[in-house]
Amino acid sequence: MKANVYQLYSLYMKPVTSIILKHAAMLILTNVLLFWLWFYSPFRLPRLISGTPINIHGIALVSIFVWVLIRQGKQIIKMQPAVNLVWLTASGTLTCFIAEIIIQLIRAFTSDTDKLLSFLLGVISMTIFCAFISFFVAYQLKTKNTRRLVVFIIGFMVLCKLLLQLFPSMGE
C-alpha cells in the first residue's frame, strides 16, 4: 500500500519541523550579521583574500551554511537514527530555502537593483547550491565514507568550473 504525503510528513518531517525552523533562524541571523559586517558596518573588512580573486564573504557564508547543516543533520539523526539520505538532504534544503526567502526579502529592501529579479535569483540559486551542500553533509553524516565524499566534491567542483566555462555570465 502506498503511503500518502501526510503519512510521509508525519513519519519523517513532523518530528523535525522545530529543528528545521530553529536552524533556519540561525541561518537568518548569521547571514544578516555577515551582511551588516561586510556592507554596512564601520569596520572596513577586506572583500578579497589578498592577491587572489577569492571572496572572503563567500567563504564565511558557505562555512556558516555547512556548520548549520552539520548541526541540524546530527540532531535529526539523533532524533531519528533510521532517517534516510533523501530526507536528510531534503530537510537541509528546506532549511536553506526558508532562510533564503527571509534573507532575500531583507536584501530586497536594502538594495536599489531590480528587487523581484534579485529576490528570485537569490532564492533559487542559493537553494540549489544549498541542496548540493546538504547532500554532501547528509552523505558524510549517514555513510561516514569520506573517500567517496571527496570524489563527489571534486566532481561537483569540476562541474561548476565547466558550467562557468560554458556560461561565463554565471560567474558575474
Phi, psi and omega in degrees: 000132181284141177275138177275175185298320181295321178296319177295318178298313181297324183285314188255315192266325185303315180294338184253007181301317180294326177294316179299313181294322179296317181285330174295320177296322177298317178297318180299310182296315181291323178292320177295320177298314177298316179302315179294315181302317185277329189245340185232348184284159178287348178286134180265077181286139179292146180276324184238154170290130186308127177080005179227164175270017185277124182277119181295321179301319179295319178296317179297319180297311180296321179299319179293316178301314181296315180300314181293319180293324176295313178302313182296314181300318179297319179293320180293317179296323178295320181285320182227086183299337182271004181299139183267172184298322182296313181291325177294318177295317180297322180293321176295319179294319178297320177301313180294321180297313179300313181296317183294326177300313181292315181299315181290330174296318177297314180298324182298327181275353180248008183235157180259359182284181177299105190296316182293314179297316179298317179299309183296315179297319180295312181295312183293311184293317180291326178293319177295315178300315180292332176297318177294313179299317180298320177297314181299317180294314180298319179299314181294318182293323182277319187258335185056029180260084187293323182299314180291325177299318178298320177297317178299315182294317177297317177299319178296318179295320178295318178299316178298317180296319178297318179296321177292329177288320181285324182233081185298336181289346178291333183276359183277000000 
